[in-house]
Amino acid sequence: DDENINSQPFMRWRERYLYVMEGVNKAAARTGSVKGSYLNVTAATMEEMYARAAFAKEIGSVIIMIDLIIGYAAIQTIAYWARNNDMILHLHRAGHSTYTRQKTHGINFRVI
């Protein structure tokens, strides 16, 4: 799932998840090997991220993705959710340049 898509009018997250998982399931059935996709659950609120993550799990996904730009507390919170729900969590570095680009402020991305 592209980190910048989120839920734009031309591609809403719920329909995209269903479409992607249909493809994942077809590919797994045809090849006999495990397939997957990183479904991006990044949203404006934790409640919305929980809803997206729960739906991803409900339709058979085992991995979700968030953008680091959501902030450290939100990252930790969704990490606890993923651990408690037996989901793999991928953190995408989308947006990191907003706080790592300038050499005179911010932090080094390697610290994260």
SESE-82973 format. One record per residue: residue in one letter; x, y, z of N, C-alpha, C, O in turn. Coordinates in nm, 2 decimals. Atoms other than C-alpha are relative to their C-alpha. Example, Ala and Ser with C-alpha at 12.3 -4.5 7.8 and 13.67 -1.06 7.14 Angstrom:
SESE-82973
+------+--------+--------+--------+--------+---------+--------+--------+--------+--------+--------+--------+--------+
: code :  neast : nnorth :    nup : caeast : canorth :   caup :  ceast : cnorth :    cup :  oeast : onorth :    oup :
+------+--------+--------+--------+--------+---------+--------+--------+--------+--------+--------+--------+--------+
:    A :   0.09 :  -0.12 :   0.00 :   1.23 :   -0.45 :   0.78 :   0.09 :   0.12 :   0.00 :   0.19 :   0.12 :   0.07 :
:    S :  -0.09 :  -0.11 :   0.00 :   1.37 :   -0.11 :   0.71 :  -0.08 :   0.11 :   0.08 :  -0.03 :   0.22 :   0.09 :
+------+--------+--------+--------+--------+---------+--------+--------+--------+--------+--------+--------+--------+
END
This chain:
SESE-82973
+------+--------+--------+--------+--------+---------+--------+--------+--------+--------+--------+--------+--------+
: code :  neast : nnorth :    nup : caeast : canorth :   caup :  ceast : cnorth :    cup :  oeast : onorth :    oup :
+------+--------+--------+--------+--------+---------+--------+--------+--------+--------+--------+--------+--------+
:    D :   0.09 :  -0.12 :   0.00 :   0.00 :    0.00 :   0.00 :   0.09 :   0.12 :   0.00 :   0.18 :   0.13 :   0.08 :
:    D :  -0.08 :  -0.12 :   0.01 :   0.15 :    0.33 :  -0.10 :  -0.02 :   0.09 :   0.13 :  -0.13 :   0.11 :   0.17 :
:    E :   0.02 :  -0.08 :  -0.12 :   0.22 :    0.55 :   0.20 :  -0.07 :   0.13 :  -0.02 :  -0.12 :   0.19 :   0.08 :
:    N :   0.06 :  -0.13 :   0.03 :   0.08 :    0.86 :   0.03 :  -0.15 :  -0.01 :  -0.04 :  -0.21 :   0.09 :  -0.05 :
:    I :   0.14 :   0.01 :   0.05 :  -0.26 :    0.72 :  -0.08 :  -0.10 :   0.03 :   0.11 :  -0.19 :   0.11 :   0.09 :
:    N :   0.09 :  -0.01 :  -0.11 :  -0.43 :    0.70 :   0.26 :  -0.14 :  -0.03 :  -0.03 :  -0.17 :  -0.15 :  -0.05 :
:    S :   0.14 :   0.03 :   0.03 :  -0.80 :    0.74 :   0.18 :  -0.05 :   0.12 :  -0.09 :  -0.14 :   0.19 :  -0.05 :
:    Q :   0.05 :  -0.11 :   0.09 :  -0.84 :    0.99 :  -0.11 :  -0.13 :  -0.04 :  -0.07 :  -0.16 :  -0.16 :  -0.08 :
:    P :   0.13 :   0.03 :   0.06 :  -1.17 :    1.02 :  -0.29 :   0.00 :  -0.10 :  -0.11 :  -0.10 :  -0.17 :  -0.13 :
:    F :   0.00 :   0.09 :   0.11 :  -1.06 :    0.82 :  -0.59 :   0.05 :  -0.14 :   0.04 :   0.05 :  -0.23 :  -0.04 :
:    M :  -0.05 :   0.13 :  -0.04 :  -0.93 :    0.53 :  -0.38 :  -0.02 :  -0.01 :   0.16 :   0.08 :   0.01 :   0.23 :
:    R :   0.02 :   0.00 :  -0.14 :  -1.09 :    0.49 :  -0.04 :   0.06 :  -0.13 :   0.06 :   0.07 :  -0.23 :   0.00 :
:    W :  -0.08 :   0.10 :  -0.06 :  -0.91 :    0.27 :   0.21 :  -0.07 :  -0.13 :   0.01 :  -0.01 :  -0.24 :  -0.02 :
:    R :   0.07 :   0.12 :  -0.01 :  -1.18 :    0.01 :   0.27 :  -0.01 :  -0.08 :  -0.13 :   0.02 :  -0.20 :  -0.13 :
:    E :   0.01 :   0.07 :   0.13 :  -1.24 :   -0.07 :  -0.10 :   0.14 :  -0.04 :  -0.04 :   0.15 :  -0.15 :  -0.10 :
:    R :  -0.14 :   0.04 :   0.04 :  -0.86 :   -0.07 :  -0.16 :   0.05 :  -0.12 :   0.08 :   0.10 :  -0.21 :   0.02 :
:    Y :  -0.04 :   0.12 :  -0.08 :  -0.80 :   -0.32 :   0.13 :  -0.07 :  -0.12 :  -0.06 :   0.00 :  -0.23 :  -0.08 :
:    L :   0.07 :   0.12 :   0.06 :  -1.07 :   -0.55 :  -0.02 :   0.06 :  -0.04 :  -0.13 :   0.08 :  -0.16 :  -0.16 :
:    Y :  -0.06 :   0.03 :   0.13 :  -0.92 :   -0.53 :  -0.37 :   0.14 :  -0.06 :   0.02 :   0.17 :  -0.16 :  -0.05 :
:    V :  -0.13 :   0.05 :  -0.02 :  -0.57 :   -0.58 :  -0.25 :   0.00 :  -0.14 :   0.06 :   0.08 :  -0.23 :   0.01 :
:    M :   0.01 :   0.13 :  -0.06 :  -0.66 :   -0.88 :  -0.03 :  -0.05 :  -0.10 :  -0.10 :  -0.02 :  -0.22 :  -0.09 :
:    E :   0.05 :   0.09 :   0.10 :  -0.85 :   -1.03 :  -0.32 :   0.12 :  -0.05 :  -0.09 :   0.13 :  -0.17 :  -0.12 :
:    G :  -0.12 :   0.03 :   0.08 :  -0.53 :   -1.01 :  -0.53 :   0.10 :  -0.09 :   0.08 :   0.16 :  -0.18 :   0.02 :
:    V :  -0.09 :   0.08 :  -0.08 :  -0.32 :   -1.15 :  -0.24 :  -0.05 :  -0.14 :   0.01 :   0.03 :  -0.24 :  -0.01 :
:    N :   0.06 :   0.14 :  -0.01 :  -0.55 :   -1.45 :  -0.20 :   0.01 :  -0.07 :  -0.13 :   0.04 :  -0.19 :  -0.13 :
:    K :  -0.01 :   0.06 :   0.13 :  -0.56 :   -1.52 :  -0.57 :   0.15 :  -0.04 :  -0.03 :   0.17 :  -0.15 :  -0.08 :
:    A :  -0.14 :   0.04 :   0.02 :  -0.18 :   -1.51 :  -0.59 :   0.05 :  -0.11 :   0.08 :   0.12 :  -0.20 :   0.04 :
:    A :  -0.03 :   0.11 :  -0.09 :  -0.14 :   -1.73 :  -0.29 :  -0.05 :  -0.14 :  -0.05 :   0.01 :  -0.24 :  -0.05 :
:    A :   0.06 :   0.13 :   0.05 :  -0.38 :   -1.99 :  -0.44 :   0.06 :  -0.05 :  -0.12 :   0.08 :  -0.17 :  -0.14 :
:    R :  -0.07 :   0.04 :   0.13 :  -0.21 :   -1.99 :  -0.78 :   0.14 :  -0.05 :   0.02 :   0.18 :  -0.14 :  -0.05 :
:    T :  -0.14 :   0.04 :  -0.02 :   0.14 :   -2.02 :  -0.65 :   0.03 :  -0.10 :   0.11 :   0.13 :  -0.17 :   0.11 :
:    G :  -0.02 :   0.09 :  -0.12 :   0.09 :   -2.22 :  -0.33 :   0.10 :   0.06 :   0.10 :   0.14 :  -0.01 :   0.19 :
:    S :  -0.09 :  -0.06 :  -0.09 :   0.32 :   -1.98 :  -0.15 :  -0.07 :   0.12 :   0.08 :  -0.17 :   0.17 :   0.03 :
:    V :   0.06 :  -0.10 :  -0.08 :   0.25 :   -1.72 :   0.12 :   0.02 :   0.14 :  -0.07 :   0.13 :   0.17 :  -0.12 :
:    K :   0.00 :  -0.13 :   0.06 :   0.17 :   -1.37 :  -0.01 :  -0.06 :   0.10 :   0.10 :  -0.13 :   0.06 :   0.19 :
:    G :   0.05 :  -0.10 :  -0.09 :   0.09 :   -1.05 :   0.16 :   0.01 :   0.14 :  -0.05 :   0.07 :   0.16 :  -0.16 :
:    S :  -0.01 :  -0.14 :   0.04 :   0.06 :   -0.67 :   0.14 :   0.00 :   0.08 :   0.13 :  -0.07 :   0.05 :   0.23 :
:    Y :   0.00 :  -0.09 :  -0.11 :   0.13 :   -0.39 :   0.38 :  -0.11 :   0.10 :  -0.01 :  -0.10 :   0.19 :  -0.09 :
:    L :   0.12 :  -0.09 :   0.01 :  -0.21 :   -0.22 :   0.43 :   0.03 :   0.12 :   0.09 :   0.04 :   0.10 :   0.21 :
:    N :  -0.03 :  -0.12 :  -0.08 :  -0.16 :    0.14 :   0.54 :  -0.12 :   0.04 :   0.08 :  -0.22 :   0.07 :   0.02 :
:    V :   0.11 :  -0.04 :  -0.09 :  -0.37 :    0.22 :   0.84 :   0.01 :   0.14 :   0.05 :  -0.06 :   0.18 :   0.14 :
:    T :  -0.02 :  -0.13 :  -0.05 :  -0.24 :    0.57 :   0.89 :  -0.13 :   0.09 :  -0.02 :  -0.19 :   0.08 :  -0.13 :
:    A :   0.12 :  -0.08 :   0.00 :  -0.52 :    0.81 :   0.97 :   0.02 :   0.12 :   0.10 :   0.12 :   0.13 :   0.16 :
:    A :  -0.01 :  -0.12 :  -0.08 :  -0.59 :    1.14 :   1.15 :  -0.02 :  -0.03 :   0.15 :   0.03 :   0.05 :   0.23 :
:    T :   0.03 :   0.03 :  -0.14 :  -0.70 :    0.97 :   1.48 :   0.04 :  -0.14 :   0.03 :   0.04 :  -0.23 :  -0.06 :
:    M :  -0.02 :   0.14 :  -0.04 :  -0.61 :    0.66 :   1.68 :  -0.12 :  -0.08 :  -0.02 :  -0.11 :  -0.20 :  -0.06 :
:    E :   0.12 :   0.08 :   0.02 :  -0.97 :    0.55 :   1.67 :  -0.01 :  -0.04 :  -0.15 :  -0.05 :  -0.16 :  -0.17 :
:    E :   0.01 :   0.03 :   0.14 :  -0.96 :    0.56 :   1.29 :   0.11 :  -0.11 :  -0.04 :   0.08 :  -0.20 :  -0.12 :
:    M :  -0.10 :   0.10 :   0.03 :  -0.63 :    0.37 :   1.28 :  -0.04 :  -0.14 :   0.06 :  -0.01 :  -0.24 :  -0.01 :
:    Y :   0.04 :   0.12 :  -0.06 :  -0.77 :    0.11 :   1.52 :  -0.11 :  -0.07 :  -0.09 :  -0.10 :  -0.19 :  -0.12 :
:    A :   0.11 :   0.05 :   0.09 :  -1.08 :    0.07 :   1.29 :   0.06 :  -0.06 :  -0.13 :   0.02 :  -0.17 :  -0.17 :
:    R :  -0.07 :   0.05 :   0.12 :  -0.86 :    0.03 :   0.98 :   0.08 :  -0.13 :   0.03 :   0.07 :  -0.22 :  -0.05 :
:    A :  -0.08 :   0.12 :  -0.04 :  -0.63 :   -0.22 :   1.15 :  -0.09 :  -0.12 :   0.03 :  -0.06 :  -0.23 :  -0.02 :
:    A :   0.09 :   0.11 :  -0.03 :  -0.92 :   -0.42 :   1.28 :  -0.06 :  -0.06 :  -0.13 :  -0.08 :  -0.18 :  -0.14 :
:    F :   0.06 :   0.04 :   0.13 :  -1.08 :   -0.43 :   0.93 :   0.11 :  -0.08 :  -0.08 :   0.08 :  -0.18 :  -0.14 :
:    A :  -0.11 :   0.07 :   0.07 :  -0.74 :   -0.54 :   0.78 :   0.01 :  -0.14 :   0.05 :   0.02 :  -0.23 :  -0.02 :
:    K :  -0.01 :   0.13 :  -0.06 :  -0.72 :   -0.82 :   1.03 :  -0.12 :  -0.09 :  -0.04 :  -0.11 :  -0.21 :  -0.07 :
:    E :   0.13 :   0.07 :   0.03 :  -1.09 :   -0.92 :   0.97 :   0.00 :  -0.06 :  -0.14 :  -0.05 :  -0.17 :  -0.16 :
:    I :   0.00 :   0.05 :   0.13 :  -1.03 :   -0.96 :   0.60 :   0.12 :  -0.09 :  -0.04 :   0.14 :  -0.13 :  -0.15 :
:    G :  -0.11 :   0.10 :   0.02 :  -0.72 :   -1.18 :   0.64 :   0.14 :   0.05 :  -0.01 :   0.23 :  -0.03 :  -0.03 :
:    S :  -0.14 :  -0.05 :   0.01 :  -0.42 :   -0.95 :   0.64 :   0.07 :  -0.03 :   0.13 :   0.01 :  -0.04 :   0.24 :
:    V :  -0.08 :   0.03 :  -0.12 :  -0.14 :   -1.03 :   0.88 :   0.10 :   0.11 :   0.03 :   0.18 :   0.11 :   0.13 :
:    I :  -0.10 :  -0.11 :  -0.02 :   0.06 :   -0.70 :   0.84 :  -0.07 :   0.13 :  -0.04 :  -0.15 :   0.14 :  -0.13 :
:    I :   0.05 :  -0.13 :   0.03 :  -0.03 :   -0.34 :   0.86 :   0.12 :   0.10 :   0.00 :   0.23 :   0.06 :   0.04 :
:    M :  -0.11 :  -0.10 :   0.01 :   0.18 :   -0.02 :   0.79 :  -0.06 :   0.13 :   0.06 :  -0.17 :   0.16 :   0.04 :
:    I :   0.03 :  -0.14 :  -0.03 :   0.18 :    0.32 :   0.94 :   0.12 :   0.09 :  -0.04 :   0.23 :   0.04 :  -0.07 :
:    D :  -0.10 :  -0.10 :   0.03 :   0.37 :    0.64 :   0.85 :   0.06 :   0.05 :   0.13 :  -0.02 :   0.09 :   0.22 :
:    L :  -0.07 :  -0.06 :  -0.13 :   0.63 :    0.76 :   1.11 :  -0.05 :   0.14 :   0.03 :  -0.04 :   0.17 :   0.15 :
:    I :   0.04 :  -0.14 :  -0.03 :   0.49 :    1.11 :   1.08 :  -0.12 :   0.00 :   0.10 :  -0.15 :   0.11 :   0.15 :
:    I :   0.11 :  -0.01 :  -0.10 :   0.20 :    1.01 :   1.31 :   0.05 :   0.03 :   0.14 :  -0.03 :   0.07 :   0.22 :
:    G :  -0.06 :  -0.04 :  -0.12 :   0.43 :    1.07 :   1.60 :   0.03 :  -0.12 :   0.09 :  -0.02 :  -0.23 :   0.08 :
:    Y :  -0.05 :   0.11 :  -0.08 :   0.60 :    0.86 :   1.87 :  -0.10 :  -0.06 :   0.09 :  -0.10 :  -0.18 :   0.10 :
:    A :   0.10 :   0.06 :  -0.09 :   0.31 :    0.82 :   2.11 :  -0.10 :  -0.09 :  -0.08 :  -0.14 :  -0.20 :  -0.04 :
:    A :   0.09 :   0.08 :   0.09 :   0.08 :    0.70 :   1.82 :   0.07 :  -0.12 :  -0.05 :   0.01 :  -0.23 :  -0.06 :
:    I :  -0.07 :   0.12 :   0.05 :   0.35 :    0.47 :   1.69 :   0.00 :  -0.11 :   0.11 :  -0.03 :  -0.23 :   0.09 :
:    Q :   0.00 :   0.09 :  -0.11 :   0.38 :    0.31 :   2.04 :  -0.13 :  -0.06 :   0.02 :  -0.15 :  -0.18 :   0.05 :
:    T :   0.13 :   0.05 :  -0.02 :   0.01 :    0.28 :   2.07 :  -0.05 :  -0.10 :  -0.10 :  -0.10 :  -0.20 :  -0.06 :
:    I :   0.04 :   0.10 :   0.10 :  -0.05 :    0.11 :   1.74 :   0.09 :  -0.12 :   0.01 :   0.05 :  -0.23 :  -0.03 :
:    A :  -0.09 :   0.11 :  -0.02 :   0.25 :   -0.11 :   1.81 :  -0.06 :  -0.10 :   0.11 :  -0.06 :  -0.22 :   0.09 :
:    Y :   0.06 :   0.09 :  -0.10 :   0.08 :   -0.24 :   2.13 :  -0.12 :  -0.07 :  -0.06 :  -0.14 :  -0.18 :  -0.04 :
:    W :   0.12 :   0.06 :   0.06 :  -0.24 :   -0.29 :   1.93 :   0.04 :  -0.12 :  -0.09 :  -0.02 :  -0.23 :  -0.08 :
:    A :  -0.05 :   0.10 :   0.09 :  -0.05 :   -0.49 :   1.67 :   0.05 :  -0.13 :   0.07 :   0.01 :  -0.24 :   0.04 :
:    R :  -0.05 :   0.11 :  -0.08 :   0.13 :   -0.70 :   1.93 :  -0.12 :  -0.08 :   0.06 :  -0.12 :  -0.21 :   0.06 :
:    N :   0.12 :   0.07 :  -0.06 :  -0.20 :   -0.78 :   2.11 :  -0.09 :  -0.07 :  -0.09 :  -0.17 :  -0.15 :  -0.05 :
:    N :   0.09 :   0.06 :   0.10 :  -0.37 :   -0.87 :   1.79 :   0.07 :  -0.09 :  -0.10 :   0.02 :  -0.12 :  -0.21 :
:    D :  -0.09 :   0.09 :   0.08 :  -0.09 :   -1.09 :   1.64 :   0.01 :   0.05 :  -0.14 :   0.00 :  -0.03 :  -0.24 :
:    M :  -0.02 :  -0.06 :   0.13 :  -0.03 :   -0.85 :   1.36 :   0.14 :   0.05 :  -0.01 :   0.20 :   0.09 :   0.09 :
:    I :  -0.13 :  -0.06 :   0.03 :   0.30 :   -0.75 :   1.20 :  -0.02 :   0.15 :  -0.03 :  -0.11 :   0.18 :  -0.10 :
:    L :   0.01 :  -0.14 :   0.02 :   0.36 :   -0.38 :   1.20 :   0.13 :   0.05 :  -0.07 :   0.24 :   0.03 :  -0.03 :
:    H :  -0.11 :  -0.06 :   0.07 :   0.57 :   -0.20 :   0.94 :  -0.01 :   0.15 :   0.01 :  -0.12 :   0.21 :   0.00 :
:    L :  -0.01 :  -0.15 :  -0.02 :   0.68 :    0.16 :   1.00 :   0.06 :   0.06 :  -0.13 :   0.18 :   0.03 :  -0.16 :
:    H :  -0.05 :  -0.06 :   0.12 :   0.72 :    0.36 :   0.68 :   0.06 :   0.14 :   0.04 :   0.00 :   0.21 :   0.12 :
:    R :  -0.06 :  -0.13 :  -0.04 :   0.95 :    0.66 :   0.70 :  -0.06 :   0.12 :  -0.07 :   0.01 :   0.23 :  -0.07 :
:    A :   0.06 :  -0.11 :   0.07 :   0.72 :    0.88 :   0.50 :  -0.01 :   0.12 :   0.09 :  -0.06 :   0.11 :   0.20 :
:    G :   0.01 :  -0.13 :  -0.08 :   0.74 :    1.24 :   0.62 :   0.12 :   0.03 :   0.08 :   0.13 :   0.13 :   0.15 :
:    H :  -0.11 :  -0.03 :  -0.09 :   1.07 :    1.20 :   0.80 :   0.08 :   0.12 :  -0.03 :   0.14 :   0.18 :   0.06 :
:    S :  -0.08 :  -0.12 :   0.04 :   1.23 :    1.48 :   0.60 :  -0.06 :   0.13 :   0.06 :   0.01 :   0.23 :   0.07 :
:    T :   0.06 :  -0.12 :  -0.07 :   0.99 :    1.72 :   0.78 :   0.08 :   0.04 :   0.13 :   0.08 :   0.15 :   0.17 :
:    Y :  -0.08 :  -0.03 :  -0.13 :   1.21 :    1.69 :   1.09 :   0.14 :  -0.05 :  -0.01 :   0.21 :  -0.04 :   0.09 :
:    T :  -0.14 :   0.04 :   0.01 :   1.54 :    1.55 :   0.96 :   0.08 :   0.07 :  -0.12 :   0.20 :   0.05 :  -0.13 :
:    R :  -0.07 :  -0.06 :   0.12 :   1.62 :    1.75 :   0.64 :   0.10 :   0.11 :   0.04 :   0.21 :   0.11 :  -0.01 :
:    Q :  -0.09 :  -0.11 :  -0.03 :   1.77 :    2.05 :   0.81 :   0.11 :  -0.05 :   0.10 :   0.09 :  -0.12 :   0.19 :
:    K :  -0.11 :   0.04 :  -0.09 :   2.12 :    2.01 :   0.97 :   0.00 :   0.08 :   0.13 :   0.07 :   0.04 :   0.23 :
:    T :   0.00 :  -0.08 :  -0.12 :   2.05 :    2.28 :   1.22 :  -0.11 :  -0.02 :   0.10 :  -0.11 :   0.04 :   0.21 :
:    H :   0.10 :   0.04 :  -0.10 :   1.75 :    2.13 :   1.39 :  -0.05 :  -0.14 :  -0.03 :  -0.02 :  -0.20 :  -0.13 :
:    G :   0.05 :   0.13 :   0.02 :   1.56 :    1.81 :   1.42 :   0.09 :  -0.11 :   0.06 :   0.18 :  -0.08 :   0.14 :
:    I :  -0.08 :   0.11 :  -0.04 :   1.71 :    1.47 :   1.48 :   0.05 :  -0.09 :  -0.12 :  -0.01 :  -0.08 :  -0.22 :
:    N :  -0.04 :   0.09 :   0.10 :   1.90 :    1.22 :   1.28 :  -0.09 :  -0.12 :  -0.01 :  -0.13 :  -0.18 :   0.09 :
:    F :   0.09 :   0.11 :   0.03 :   1.68 :    0.95 :   1.12 :   0.05 :  -0.13 :   0.06 :  -0.03 :  -0.21 :   0.10 :
:    R :  -0.06 :   0.12 :  -0.06 :   1.92 :    0.68 :   1.25 :  -0.04 :  -0.02 :   0.14 :  -0.04 :  -0.13 :   0.19 :
:    V :   0.04 :   0.01 :  -0.14 :   1.81 :    0.76 :   1.60 :  -0.14 :  -0.07 :   0.01 :  -0.16 :  -0.14 :   0.11 :
:    I :   0.14 :   0.06 :   0.00 :   1.45 :    0.66 :   1.52 :   0.01 :  -0.14 :  -0.03 :  -0.09 :  -0.21 :  -0.03 :
+------+--------+--------+--------+--------+---------+--------+--------+--------+--------+--------+--------+--------+
END
